[in-house]
């Protein structure tokens, strides 16, 4: 049976989707919930919240704050907003929501791109109200924090103690809880794994309103489902995370004119296990940058440092150039192709704008970067952020990675003159394999998984929703064809989940979801 | 055309260094929350609490990727609540621009790792691009602590908000606790005289104004 051929599917018990069956042309899908929630029992629910002394904000100027997410393509209004304050309040909210079958959409930083954190009616639970650091344990090297905290704010608090988190998305306003629910990729994920893998234990409010502590040792099943669980099995209210001493960063950039060579070198760098940070960032496929970086090692002699070993053993094998040689190579390439000078000018402009922001003077000391969280994230917002963000991606095993990126790159070229690819490796934890089920981690990945984001740069051009959706579909079709996974497969793209990962695993998780969330209220419509 | 509150698309960056958001942890108490509320028909009276909590420190203007005049938006809202409030606040504790004093070479000898240096945030943020490198260098060369966050924005004490007759909505003691959290120091050096007395009272440490520090050294010379 092929997951991509629903006509032969015999596993699913669901009827065909009755909601806009042609919403995504040629993509058959199945809808768990037979229809959108239409406001049934809302007045009774509101009265119950009042009785439980839970403040619900219902005025338009209060709900309108949450009208869309970072993607800026999905728009919806909640009926009311609850700002999270403690686990007991959330437990009471979910109990009432189960009783009156009112959907609850949980939002952290709101950095979803497919509408996963947009509420279409019901309650929006704003977790940023629970964003305090509770305890930093410098002996155990852990931090206990409320889960609505932005990673940036966590870094700010940890830095006061000379500490840092292990890995987090390159985005200042991602929340810890939201990240643990979907994965979280950093340029050091090839070393430390995804952010979700640094969680030691969690406090979770289940969809029926129980407050439960879980970890690899306690309530393991819940831990497995909540980590990378896309918010389906509980609201993460507190998290204990691993931390490490803060160190500045020593950066190296290698430049490639060939995408395939850069991808192969990225994987070789990761396999060497000699560097602390690695990733690829491109301007189309014309200028491909391999970033390699190291935590400063002040406690070992220079020649024995990981950086020195890398330069001795790995650097000579890399096919990338330094900045000057690459610039000369590019100049020679464009000199004979006047029809591509517009692209050359774009590259030059982009370099002039971007490079200073990747090493701002007030964040550099002795050639090393201080506070990478701020430098990278501000650069990401400034140079890649937009009012609308479309970032389809593919997550593959190492063997499929080069082909998947090359095919995705061809799709980017077809749709947009300017775009960026961002590629990183993700170290996998064998003992966390159950966490990875029905997630962005492809089931066939061993050792490392690899992800590539394909992001168009609009450069002031307005593209229609249809064009953007077609672009996303074409990237995701590659994933179906190559049997990969995706980072952003919920919300508007959920039609792909069954096609890519198959009915069997989706049905199994749906069964667990129905058991945990009988009224299907929590982040309804996001995955199932 | 200059960007206005209608250009806010809710990226949340302005929350990160915003003193009132850091204290309240409620998006309503942020420039973004107010901009989005205005987009959805809020009147200044609806936003009285956040408007009156704002320190007008100017951090949000610097961090906004849309370059919206957020401070102007908040001042407009305050004027509609109370036409004289903004002027009264400015008069109660004028922004002391001590940038020139901070560049006095003698300061490199006078500051050390036991000092915590409090930059006056309003004038600093108004000239952030030109000044941030200087203060960062001063911090590194002397080893003193500074009221800079990871963005290299100056964390305000909030004391300038305590002028006589002003409506006070932000807990200044809590703000100072956040400012000093995890910092060790024996002396505080301030650029703003408004900060001097209360910082000394709360911390129990000597608090000197930069002009006194430099002045005493010059007198010695």
Boltz contact constraints between the chains, C-beta under 6 A:
constraints:
  - contact:
      token1: [A, 60]
      token2: [B, 40]
      max_distance: 6.0
  - contact:
      token1: [A, 60]
      token2: [B, 41]
      max_distance: 6.0
  - contact:
      token1: [A, 61]
      token2: [B, 37]
      max_distance: 6.0
  - contact:
      token1: [A, 61]
      token2: [B, 40]
      max_distance: 6.0
  - contact:
      token1: [A, 61]
      token2: [B, 41]
      max_distance: 6.0
  - contact:
      token1: [A, 61]
      token2: [B, 42]
      max_distance: 6.0
  - contact:
      token1: [A, 61]
      token2: [B, 46]
      max_distance: 6.0
  - contact:
      token1: [A, 64]
      token2: [B, 40]
      max_distance: 6.0
  - contact:
      token1: [A, 65]
      token2: [B, 33]
      max_distance: 6.0
  - contact:
      token1: [A, 65]
      token2: [B, 36]
      max_distance: 6.0
  - contact:
      token1: [A, 83]
      token2: [B, 26]
      max_distance: 6.0
  - contact:
      token1: [A, 129]
      token2: [B, 25]
      max_distance: 6.0
  - contact:
      token1: [A, 131]
      token2: [B, 25]
      max_distance: 6.0
  - contact:
      token1: [A, 152]
      token2: [B, 16]
      max_distance: 6.0
  - contact:
      token1: [A, 156]
      token2: [B, 150]
      max_distance: 6.0
  - contact:
      token1: [A, 160]
      token2: [B, 181]
      max_distance: 6.0
  - contact:
      token1: [A, 160]
      token2: [B, 182]
      max_distance: 6.0
  - contact:
      token1: [A, 161]
      token2: [B, 182]
      max_distance: 6.0
  - contact:
      token1: [A, 172]
      token2: [B, 16]
      max_distance: 6.0
  - contact:
      token1: [A, 173]
      token2: [B, 12]
      max_distance: 6.0
  - contact:
      token1: [A, 361]
      token2: [B, 133]
      max_distance: 6.0
  - contact:
      token1: [A, 362]
      token2: [B, 132]
      max_distance: 6.0
  - contact:
      token1: [A, 362]
      token2: [B, 133]
      max_distance: 6.0
  - contact:
      token1: [A, 362]
      token2: [B, 136]
      max_distance: 6.0
  - contact:
      token1: [A, 362]
      token2: [B, 152]
      max_distance: 6.0
  - contact:
      token1: [A, 371]
      token2: [B, 150]
      max_distance: 6.0
  - contact:
      token1: [A, 374]
      token2: [B, 150]
      max_distance: 6.0
  - contact:
      token1: [A, 374]
      token2: [B, 151]
      max_distance: 6.0
  - contact:
      token1: [A, 381]
      token2: [B, 65]
      max_distance: 6.0
  - contact:
      token1: [A, 385]
      token2: [B, 65]
      max_distance: 6.0
  - contact:
      token1: [A, 387]
      token2: [B, 9]
      max_distance: 6.0
